[in-house]
């Protein structure tokens, strides 16, 4: 019971009464949208970079790829 009450108390005091006031732990809607846009941009860049790395891994000489060699029984 005491643990439940202490959790409720901590959650209550951690809430900011003024929604528009920014602090260390409270972001405005604009801050969240900017952070999400930045994360999406970074994810796209990483995906493009990964696709570029995949193309570089292929030699294009028509030889046997690594997956075929792994599945080969000797």
mmCIF file as gemmi writes it, N, C-alpha and C atoms, coordinates in Angstrom:
data_model
loop_
_atom_site.group_PDB
_atom_site.id
_atom_site.type_symbol
_atom_site.label_atom_id
_atom_site.label_alt_id
_atom_site.label_comp_id
_atom_site.label_asym_id
_atom_site.label_entity_id
_atom_site.label_seq_id
_atom_site.pdbx_PDB_ins_code
_atom_site.Cartn_x
_atom_site.Cartn_y
_atom_site.Cartn_z
_atom_site.occupancy
_atom_site.B_iso_or_equiv
_atom_site.pdbx_formal_charge
_atom_site.auth_seq_id
_atom_site.auth_asym_id
_atom_site.pdbx_PDB_model_num
ATOM 1 N N . UNK Axp A 1 ? 0.828 -1.192 0 1 0 ? 1 A 1
ATOM 2 C CA . UNK Axp A 1 ? 0 0 0 1 0 ? 1 A 1
ATOM 3 C C . UNK Axp A 1 ? 0.874 1.257 0 1 0 ? 1 A 1
ATOM 4 N N . UNK Axp A 2 ? 1.909 1.245 0.822 1 0 ? 2 A 1
ATOM 5 C CA . UNK Axp A 2 ? 2.78 2.41 0.902 1 0 ? 2 A 1
ATOM 6 C C . UNK Axp A 2 ? 3.51 2.63 -0.417 1 0 ? 2 A 1
ATOM 7 N N . UNK Axp A 3 ? 3.891 1.544 -1.068 1 0 ? 3 A 1
ATOM 8 C CA . UNK Axp A 3 ? 4.576 1.659 -2.349 1 0 ? 3 A 1
ATOM 9 C C . UNK Axp A 3 ? 3.662 2.263 -3.409 1 0 ? 3 A 1
ATOM 10 N N . UNK Axp A 4 ? 2.419 1.844 -3.432 1 0 ? 4 A 1
ATOM 11 C CA . UNK Axp A 4 ? 1.447 2.387 -4.38 1 0 ? 4 A 1
ATOM 12 C C . UNK Axp A 4 ? 1.221 3.874 -4.143 1 0 ? 4 A 1
ATOM 13 N N . UNK Axp A 5 ? 1.08 4.246 -2.889 1 0 ? 5 A 1
ATOM 14 C CA . UNK Axp A 5 ? 0.872 5.659 -2.568 1 0 ? 5 A 1
ATOM 15 C C . UNK Axp A 5 ? 2.092 6.503 -2.922 1 0 ? 5 A 1
ATOM 16 N N . UNK Axp A 6 ? 3.278 5.953 -2.695 1 0 ? 6 A 1
ATOM 17 C CA . UNK Axp A 6 ? 4.479 6.718 -3.032 1 0 ? 6 A 1
ATOM 18 C C . UNK Axp A 6 ? 4.617 6.883 -4.542 1 0 ? 6 A 1
ATOM 19 N N . UNK Axp A 7 ? 4.261 5.854 -5.324 1 0 ? 7 A 1
ATOM 20 C CA . UNK Axp A 7 ? 4.284 5.985 -6.785 1 0 ? 7 A 1
ATOM 21 C C . UNK Axp A 7 ? 3.313 7.058 -7.25 1 0 ? 7 A 1
ATOM 22 N N . UNK Axp A 8 ? 2.105 7.021 -6.692 1 0 ? 8 A 1
ATOM 23 C CA . UNK Axp A 8 ? 1.102 8.023 -7.054 1 0 ? 8 A 1
ATOM 24 C C . UNK Axp A 8 ? 1.583 9.424 -6.691 1 0 ? 8 A 1
ATOM 25 N N . UNK Axp A 9 ? 2.185 9.571 -5.521 1 0 ? 9 A 1
ATOM 26 C CA . UNK Axp A 9 ? 2.709 10.864 -5.1 1 0 ? 9 A 1
ATOM 27 C C . UNK Axp A 9 ? 3.805 11.354 -6.045 1 0 ? 9 A 1
ATOM 28 N N . UNK Axp A 10 ? 4.735 10.471 -6.402 1 0 ? 10 A 1
ATOM 29 C CA . UNK Axp A 10 ? 5.831 10.865 -7.295 1 0 ? 10 A 1
ATOM 30 C C . UNK Axp A 10 ? 5.302 11.273 -8.673 1 0 ? 10 A 1
ATOM 31 N N . UNK Axp A 11 ? 4.339 10.547 -9.167 1 0 ? 11 A 1
ATOM 32 C CA . UNK Axp A 11 ? 3.751 10.895 -10.47 1 0 ? 11 A 1
ATOM 33 C C . UNK Axp A 11 ? 3.034 12.241 -10.398 1 0 ? 11 A 1
ATOM 34 N N . UNK Axp A 12 ? 2.369 12.488 -9.283 1 0 ? 12 A 1
ATOM 35 C CA . UNK Axp A 12 ? 1.635 13.742 -9.136 1 0 ? 12 A 1
ATOM 36 C C . UNK Axp A 12 ? 2.577 14.933 -9.066 1 0 ? 12 A 1
ATOM 37 N N . UNK Axp A 13 ? 3.644 14.839 -8.297 1 0 ? 13 A 1
ATOM 38 C CA . UNK Axp A 13 ? 4.539 15.986 -8.165 1 0 ? 13 A 1
ATOM 39 C C . UNK Axp A 13 ? 5.416 16.177 -9.397 1 0 ? 13 A 1
ATOM 40 N N . UNK Axp A 14 ? 5.536 15.149 -10.225 1 0 ? 14 A 1
ATOM 41 C CA . UNK Axp A 14 ? 6.37 15.3 -11.416 1 0 ? 14 A 1
ATOM 42 C C . UNK Axp A 14 ? 5.63 15.992 -12.554 1 0 ? 14 A 1
ATOM 43 N N . UNK Axp A 15 ? 4.321 16.148 -12.432 1 0 ? 15 A 1
ATOM 44 C CA . UNK Axp A 15 ? 3.541 16.805 -13.468 1 0 ? 15 A 1
ATOM 45 C C . UNK Axp A 15 ? 3.641 18.318 -13.323 1 0 ? 15 A 1
ATOM 46 N N . UNK Axp A 16 ? 3.798 18.974 -14.447 1 0 ? 16 A 1
ATOM 47 C CA . UNK Axp A 16 ? 3.877 20.423 -14.452 1 0 ? 16 A 1
ATOM 48 C C . UNK Axp A 16 ? 2.462 20.991 -14.533 1 0 ? 16 A 1
ATOM 49 N N . UNK Axp A 17 ? 2.078 21.874 -13.618 1 0 ? 17 A 1
ATOM 50 C CA . UNK Axp A 17 ? 0.71 22.405 -13.647 1 0 ? 17 A 1
ATOM 51 C C . UNK Axp A 17 ? 0.442 23.299 -14.854 1 0 ? 17 A 1
ATOM 52 N N . UNK Axp A 18 ? 1.478 23.92 -15.393 1 0 ? 18 A 1
ATOM 53 C CA . UNK Axp A 18 ? 1.31 24.8 -16.538 1 0 ? 18 A 1
ATOM 54 C C . UNK Axp A 18 ? 1.799 24.066 -17.777 1 0 ? 18 A 1
ATOM 55 N N . UNK Axp A 19 ? 0.905 23.717 -18.689 1 0 ? 19 A 1
ATOM 56 C CA . UNK Axp A 19 ? 1.269 22.922 -19.855 1 0 ? 19 A 1
ATOM 57 C C . UNK Axp A 19 ? 2.219 23.642 -20.802 1 0 ? 19 A 1
ATOM 58 N N . UNK Axp A 20 ? 2.154 24.945 -20.86 1 0 ? 20 A 1
ATOM 59 C CA . UNK Axp A 20 ? 2.986 25.704 -21.794 1 0 ? 20 A 1
ATOM 60 C C . UNK Axp A 20 ? 4.37 26.01 -21.238 1 0 ? 20 A 1
ATOM 61 N N . UNK Axp A 21 ? 4.572 25.756 -19.989 1 0 ? 21 A 1
ATOM 62 C CA . UNK Axp A 21 ? 5.863 26.036 -19.377 1 0 ? 21 A 1
ATOM 63 C C . UNK Axp A 21 ? 6.832 24.914 -19.738 1 0 ? 21 A 1
ATOM 64 N N . UNK Axp A 22 ? 7.983 25.276 -20.241 1 0 ? 22 A 1
ATOM 65 C CA . UNK Axp A 22 ? 8.971 24.256 -20.593 1 0 ? 22 A 1
ATOM 66 C C . UNK Axp A 22 ? 9.97 24.116 -19.462 1 0 ? 22 A 1
ATOM 67 N N . UNK Axp A 23 ? 10.393 22.897 -19.263 1 0 ? 23 A 1
ATOM 68 C CA . UNK Axp A 23 ? 11.376 22.61 -18.237 1 0 ? 23 A 1
ATOM 69 C C . UNK Axp A 23 ? 12.298 21.521 -18.749 1 0 ? 23 A 1
ATOM 70 N N . UNK Axp A 24 ? 13.037 20.933 -17.864 1 0 ? 24 A 1
ATOM 71 C CA . UNK Axp A 24 ? 13.978 19.892 -18.254 1 0 ? 24 A 1
ATOM 72 C C . UNK Axp A 24 ? 13.244 18.671 -18.795 1 0 ? 24 A 1
ATOM 73 N N . UNK Axp A 25 ? 12.163 18.264 -18.14 1 0 ? 25 A 1
ATOM 74 C CA . UNK Axp A 25 ? 11.487 17.03 -18.522 1 0 ? 25 A 1
ATOM 75 C C . UNK Axp A 25 ? 10.209 17.248 -19.307 1 0 ? 25 A 1
ATOM 76 N N . UNK Axp A 26 ? 9.864 18.47 -19.651 1 0 ? 26 A 1
ATOM 77 C CA . UNK Axp A 26 ? 8.615 18.725 -20.348 1 0 ? 26 A 1
ATOM 78 C C . UNK Axp A 26 ? 8.911 19.392 -21.686 1 0 ? 26 A 1
ATOM 79 N N . UNK Axp A 27 ? 8.522 18.745 -22.763 1 0 ? 27 A 1
ATOM 80 C CA . UNK Axp A 27 ? 8.731 19.291 -24.101 1 0 ? 27 A 1
ATOM 81 C C . UNK Axp A 27 ? 7.419 19.853 -24.612 1 0 ? 27 A 1
ATOM 82 N N . UNK Axp A 28 ? 7.515 20.885 -25.424 1 0 ? 28 A 1
ATOM 83 C CA . UNK Axp A 28 ? 6.325 21.383 -26.087 1 0 ? 28 A 1
ATOM 84 C C . UNK Axp A 28 ? 6.046 20.505 -27.296 1 0 ? 28 A 1
ATOM 85 N N . UNK Axp A 29 ? 4.884 20.674 -27.882 1 0 ? 29 A 1
ATOM 86 C CA . UNK Axp A 29 ? 4.514 19.898 -29.063 1 0 ? 29 A 1
ATOM 87 C C . UNK Axp A 29 ? 5.492 20.168 -30.206 1 0 ? 29 A 1
ATOM 88 N N . UNK Axp A 30 ? 5.935 21.403 -30.332 1 0 ? 30 A 1
ATOM 89 C CA . UNK Axp A 30 ? 6.897 21.76 -31.382 1 0 ? 30 A 1
ATOM 90 C C . UNK Axp A 30 ? 8.227 21.035 -31.18 1 0 ? 30 A 1
ATOM 91 N N . UNK Axp A 31 ? 8.674 20.939 -29.925 1 0 ? 31 A 1
ATOM 92 C CA . UNK Axp A 31 ? 9.924 20.23 -29.628 1 0 ? 31 A 1
ATOM 93 C C . UNK Axp A 31 ? 9.825 18.757 -30.023 1 0 ? 31 A 1
ATOM 94 N N . UNK Axp A 32 ? 8.689 18.151 -29.719 1 0 ? 32 A 1
ATOM 95 C CA . UNK Axp A 32 ? 8.49 16.739 -30.039 1 0 ? 32 A 1
ATOM 96 C C . UNK Axp A 32 ? 8.46 16.534 -31.549 1 0 ? 32 A 1
ATOM 97 N N . UNK Axp A 33 ? 7.764 17.418 -32.261 1 0 ? 33 A 1
ATOM 98 C CA . UNK Axp A 33 ? 7.683 17.292 -33.723 1 0 ? 33 A 1
ATOM 99 C C . UNK Axp A 33 ? 9.054 17.476 -34.368 1 0 ? 33 A 1
ATOM 100 N N . UNK Axp A 34 ? 9.838 18.417 -33.848 1 0 ? 34 A 1
ATOM 101 C CA . UNK Axp A 34 ? 11.191 18.618 -34.378 1 0 ? 34 A 1
ATOM 102 C C . UNK Axp A 34 ? 12.06 17.387 -34.134 1 0 ? 34 A 1
ATOM 103 N N . UNK Axp A 35 ? 11.961 16.818 -32.936 1 0 ? 35 A 1
ATOM 104 C CA . UNK Axp A 35 ? 12.752 15.634 -32.608 1 0 ? 35 A 1
ATOM 105 C C . UNK Axp A 35 ? 12.342 14.447 -33.475 1 0 ? 35 A 1
ATOM 106 N N . UNK Axp A 36 ? 11.047 14.284 -33.705 1 0 ? 36 A 1
ATOM 107 C CA . UNK Axp A 36 ? 10.576 13.186 -34.544 1 0 ? 36 A 1
ATOM 108 C C . UNK Axp A 36 ? 11.028 13.373 -35.985 1 0 ? 36 A 1
ATOM 109 N N . UNK Axp A 37 ? 10.978 14.598 -36.486 1 0 ? 37 A 1
ATOM 110 C CA . UNK Axp A 37 ? 11.424 14.861 -37.85 1 0 ? 37 A 1
ATOM 111 C C . UNK Axp A 37 ? 12.919 14.567 -37.992 1 0 ? 37 A 1
ATOM 112 N N . UNK Axp A 38 ? 13.686 14.947 -36.987 1 0 ? 38 A 1
ATOM 113 C CA . UNK Axp A 38 ? 15.125 14.681 -37.014 1 0 ? 38 A 1
ATOM 114 C C . UNK Axp A 38 ? 15.41 13.184 -36.974 1 0 ? 38 A 1
ATOM 115 N N . UNK Axp A 39 ? 14.66 12.437 -36.164 1 0 ? 39 A 1
ATOM 116 C CA . UNK Axp A 39 ? 14.833 10.989 -36.1 1 0 ? 39 A 1
ATOM 117 C C . UNK Axp A 39 ? 14.481 10.334 -37.431 1 0 ? 39 A 1
ATOM 118 N N . UNK Axp A 40 ? 13.404 10.787 -38.072 1 0 ? 40 A 1
ATOM 119 C CA . UNK Axp A 40 ? 13.016 10.225 -39.37 1 0 ? 40 A 1
ATOM 120 C C . UNK Axp A 40 ? 14.086 10.503 -40.418 1 0 ? 40 A 1
ATOM 121 N N . UNK Axp A 41 ? 14.636 11.718 -40.386 1 0 ? 41 A 1
ATOM 122 C CA . UNK Axp A 41 ? 15.691 12.084 -41.336 1 0 ? 41 A 1
ATOM 123 C C . UNK Axp A 41 ? 16.928 11.209 -41.135 1 0 ? 41 A 1
ATOM 124 N N . UNK Axp A 42 ? 17.305 10.999 -39.895 1 0 ? 42 A 1
ATOM 125 C CA . UNK Axp A 42 ? 18.465 10.156 -39.611 1 0 ? 42 A 1
ATOM 126 C C . UNK Axp A 42 ? 18.208 8.714 -40.022 1 0 ? 42 A 1
ATOM 127 N N . UNK Axp A 43 ? 16.982 8.235 -39.827 1 0 ? 43 A 1
ATOM 128 C CA . UNK Axp A 43 ? 16.644 6.864 -40.216 1 0 ? 43 A 1
ATOM 129 C C . UNK Axp A 43 ? 16.722 6.714 -41.736 1 0 ? 43 A 1
ATOM 130 N N . UNK Axp A 44 ? 16.247 7.718 -42.473 1 0 ? 44 A 1
ATOM 131 C CA . UNK Axp A 44 ? 16.329 7.668 -43.933 1 0 ? 44 A 1
ATOM 132 C C . UNK Axp A 44 ? 17.781 7.677 -44.402 1 0 ? 44 A 1
ATOM 133 N N . UNK Axp A 45 ? 18.602 8.498 -43.778 1 0 ? 45 A 1
ATOM 134 C CA . UNK Axp A 45 ? 20.013 8.542 -44.154 1 0 ? 45 A 1
ATOM 135 C C . UNK Axp A 45 ? 20.699 7.211 -43.875 1 0 ? 45 A 1
ATOM 136 N N . UNK Axp A 46 ? 20.391 6.607 -42.733 1 0 ? 46 A 1
ATOM 137 C CA . UNK Axp A 46 ? 20.978 5.308 -42.395 1 0 ? 46 A 1
ATOM 138 C C . UNK Axp A 46 ? 20.512 4.231 -43.372 1 0 ? 46 A 1
ATOM 139 N N . UNK Axp A 47 ? 19.235 4.286 -43.766 1 0 ? 47 A 1
ATOM 140 C CA . UNK Axp A 47 ? 18.708 3.309 -44.714 1 0 ? 47 A 1
ATOM 141 C C . UNK Axp A 47 ? 19.368 3.469 -46.079 1 0 ? 47 A 1
ATOM 142 N N . UNK Axp A 48 ? 19.536 4.703 -46.512 1 0 ? 48 A 1
ATOM 143 C CA . UNK Axp A 48 ? 20.193 4.949 -47.795 1 0 ? 48 A 1
ATOM 144 C C . UNK Axp A 48 ? 21.649 4.5 -47.745 1 0 ? 48 A 1
ATOM 145 N N . UNK Axp A 49 ? 22.296 4.743 -46.633 1 0 ? 49 A 1
ATOM 146 C CA . UNK Axp A 49 ? 23.685 4.332 -46.482 1 0 ? 49 A 1
ATOM 147 C C . UNK Axp A 49 ? 23.786 2.805 -46.486 1 0 ? 49 A 1
ATOM 148 N N . UNK Axp A 50 ? 22.833 2.142 -45.825 1 0 ? 50 A 1
ATOM 149 C CA . UNK Axp A 50 ? 22.827 0.68 -45.786 1 0 ? 50 A 1
ATOM 150 C C . UNK Axp A 50 ? 22.611 0.113 -47.182 1 0 ? 50 A 1
ATOM 151 N N . UNK Axp A 51 ? 21.724 0.727 -47.956 1 0 ? 51 A 1
ATOM 152 C CA . UNK Axp A 51 ? 21.482 0.266 -49.32 1 0 ? 51 A 1
ATOM 153 C C . UNK Axp A 51 ? 22.727 0.464 -50.17 1 0 ? 51 A 1
ATOM 154 N N . UNK Axp A 52 ? 23.43 1.551 -49.948 1 0 ? 52 A 1
ATOM 155 C CA . UNK Axp A 52 ? 24.665 1.796 -50.678 1 0 ? 52 A 1
ATOM 156 C C . UNK Axp A 52 ? 25.731 0.777 -50.32 1 0 ? 52 A 1
ATOM 157 N N . UNK Axp A 53 ? 25.78 0.385 -49.039 1 0 ? 53 A 1
ATOM 158 C CA . UNK Axp A 53 ? 26.741 -0.629 -48.607 1 0 ? 53 A 1
ATOM 159 C C . UNK Axp A 53 ? 26.418 -1.984 -49.215 1 0 ? 53 A 1
ATOM 160 N N . UNK Axp A 54 ? 25.119 -2.301 -49.351 1 0 ? 54 A 1
ATOM 161 C CA . UNK Axp A 54 ? 24.714 -3.57 -49.936 1 0 ? 54 A 1
ATOM 162 C C . UNK Axp A 54 ? 25.138 -3.649 -51.4 1 0 ? 54 A 1
ATOM 163 N N . UNK Axp A 55 ? 25.043 -2.539 -52.101 1 0 ? 55 A 1
ATOM 164 C CA . UNK Axp A 55 ? 25.443 -2.512 -53.499 1 0 ? 55 A 1
ATOM 165 C C . UNK Axp A 55 ? 26.949 -2.693 -53.622 1 0 ? 55 A 1
ATOM 166 N N . UNK Axp A 56 ? 27.707 -2.11 -52.705 1 0 ? 56 A 1
ATOM 167 C CA . UNK Axp A 56 ? 29.159 -2.235 -52.741 1 0 ? 56 A 1
ATOM 168 C C . UNK Axp A 56 ? 29.612 -3.67 -52.446 1 0 ? 56 A 1
ATOM 169 N N . UNK Axp A 57 ? 28.804 -4.421 -51.679 1 0 ? 57 A 1
ATOM 170 C CA . UNK Axp A 57 ? 29.169 -5.79 -51.322 1 0 ? 57 A 1
ATOM 171 C C . UNK Axp A 57 ? 29.057 -6.746 -52.513 1 0 ? 57 A 1
ATOM 172 N N . UNK Axp A 58 ? 28.232 -6.403 -53.485 1 0 ? 58 A 1
ATOM 173 C CA . UNK Axp A 58 ? 28.066 -7.256 -54.65 1 0 ? 58 A 1
ATOM 174 C C . UNK Axp A 58 ? 29.146 -6.926 -55.67 1 0 ? 58 A 1
ATOM 175 N N . UNK Axp A 59 ? 29.821 -7.947 -56.138 1 0 ? 59 A 1
ATOM 176 C CA . UNK Axp A 59 ? 30.902 -7.73 -57.098 1 0 ? 59 A 1
ATOM 177 C C . UNK Axp A 59 ? 30.375 -7.653 -58.523 1 0 ? 59 A 1
ATOM 178 N N . UNK Axp A 60 ? 29.219 -8.255 -58.78 1 0 ? 60 A 1
ATOM 179 C CA . UNK Axp A 60 ? 28.628 -8.157 -60.104 1 0 ? 60 A 1
ATOM 180 C C . UNK Axp A 60 ? 29.345 -8.968 -61.157 1 0 ? 60 A 1
ATOM 181 N N . UNK Axp A 61 ? 30.167 -9.945 -60.751 1 0 ? 61 A 1
ATOM 182 C CA . UNK Axp A 61 ? 30.897 -10.729 -61.734 1 0 ? 61 A 1
ATOM 183 C C . UNK Axp A 61 ? 30.166 -12.014 -62.108 1 0 ? 61 A 1
ATOM 184 N N . UNK Axp A 62 ? 28.954 -12.213 -61.569 1 0 ? 62 A 1
ATOM 185 C CA . UNK Axp A 62 ? 28.187 -13.391 -61.908 1 0 ? 62 A 1
ATOM 186 C C . UNK Axp A 62 ? 28.642 -14.632 -61.181 1 0 ? 62 A 1
ATOM 187 N N . UNK Axp A 63 ? 29.458 -14.491 -60.169 1 0 ? 63 A 1
ATOM 188 C CA . UNK Axp A 63 ? 29.976 -15.641 -59.428 1 0 ? 63 A 1
ATOM 189 C C . UNK Axp A 63 ? 28.994 -16.13 -58.384 1 0 ? 63 A 1
ATOM 190 N N . UNK Axp A 64 ? 29.467 -17.001 -57.535 1 0 ? 64 A 1
ATOM 191 C CA . UNK Axp A 64 ? 28.647 -17.583 -56.476 1 0 ? 64 A 1
ATOM 192 C C . UNK Axp A 64 ? 28.617 -16.613 -55.297 1 0 ? 64 A 1
ATOM 193 N N . UNK Axp A 65 ? 27.402 -16.35 -54.813 1 0 ? 65 A 1
ATOM 194 C CA . UNK Axp A 65 ? 27.306 -15.429 -53.681 1 0 ? 65 A 1
ATOM 195 C C . UNK Axp A 65 ? 27.535 -16.18 -52.374 1 0 ? 65 A 1
ATOM 196 N N . UNK Axp A 66 ? 27.665 -15.449 -51.301 1 0 ? 66 A 1
ATOM 197 C CA . UNK Axp A 66 ? 28 -16.022 -49.998 1 0 ? 66 A 1
ATOM 198 C C . UNK Axp A 66 ? 26.924 -16.981 -49.491 1 0 ? 66 A 1
ATOM 199 N N . UNK Axp A 67 ? 25.662 -16.68 -49.741 1 0 ? 67 A 1
ATOM 200 C CA . UNK Axp A 67 ? 24.587 -17.555 -49.271 1 0 ? 67 A 1
ATOM 201 C C . UNK Axp A 67 ? 24.686 -18.932 -49.906 1 0 ? 67 A 1
ATOM 202 N N . UNK Axp A 68 ? 25.026 -18.983 -51.164 1 0 ? 68 A 1
ATOM 203 C CA . UNK Axp A 68 ? 25.168 -20.272 -51.839 1 0 ? 68 A 1
ATOM 204 C C . UNK Axp A 68 ? 26.351 -21.045 -51.274 1 0 ? 68 A 1
ATOM 205 N N . UNK Axp A 69 ? 27.408 -20.37 -50.942 1 0 ? 69 A 1
ATOM 206 C CA . UNK Axp A 69 ? 28.576 -21.05 -50.373 1 0 ? 69 A 1
ATOM 207 C C . UNK Axp A 69 ? 28.298 -21.595 -48.993 1 0 ? 69 A 1
ATOM 208 N N . UNK Axp A 70 ? 27.492 -20.871 -48.201 1 0 ? 70 A 1
ATOM 209 C CA . UNK Axp A 70 ? 27.154 -21.325 -46.867 1 0 ? 70 A 1
ATOM 210 C C . UNK Axp A 70 ? 26.305 -22.605 -46.939 1 0 ? 70 A 1
ATOM 211 N N . UNK Axp A 71 ? 25.399 -22.672 -47.89 1 0 ? 71 A 1
ATOM 212 C CA . UNK Axp A 71 ? 24.501 -23.812 -48.021 1 0 ? 71 A 1
ATOM 213 C C . UNK Axp A 71 ? 25.158 -25.011 -48.722 1 0 ? 71 A 1
ATOM 214 N N . UNK Axp A 72 ? 26.363 -24.856 -49.233 1 0 ? 72 A 1
ATOM 215 C CA . UNK Axp A 72 ? 27.039 -25.908 -49.967 1 0 ? 72 A 1
ATOM 216 C C . UNK Axp A 72 ? 27.495 -27.017 -49.028 1 0 ? 72 A 1
ATOM 217 N N . UNK Axp A 73 ? 27.095 -28.269 -49.348 1 0 ? 73 A 1
ATOM 218 C CA . UNK Axp A 73 ? 27.536 -29.43 -48.562 1 0 ? 73 A 1
ATOM 219 C C . UNK Axp A 73 ? 28.84 -29.95 -49.144 1 0 ? 73 A 1
ATOM 220 N N . UNK Axp A 74 ? 29.771 -30.217 -48.27 1 0 ? 74 A 1
ATOM 221 C CA . UNK Axp A 74 ? 31.057 -30.725 -48.745 1 0 ? 74 A 1
ATOM 222 C C . UNK Axp A 74 ? 31.231 -32.17 -48.388 1 0 ? 74 A 1
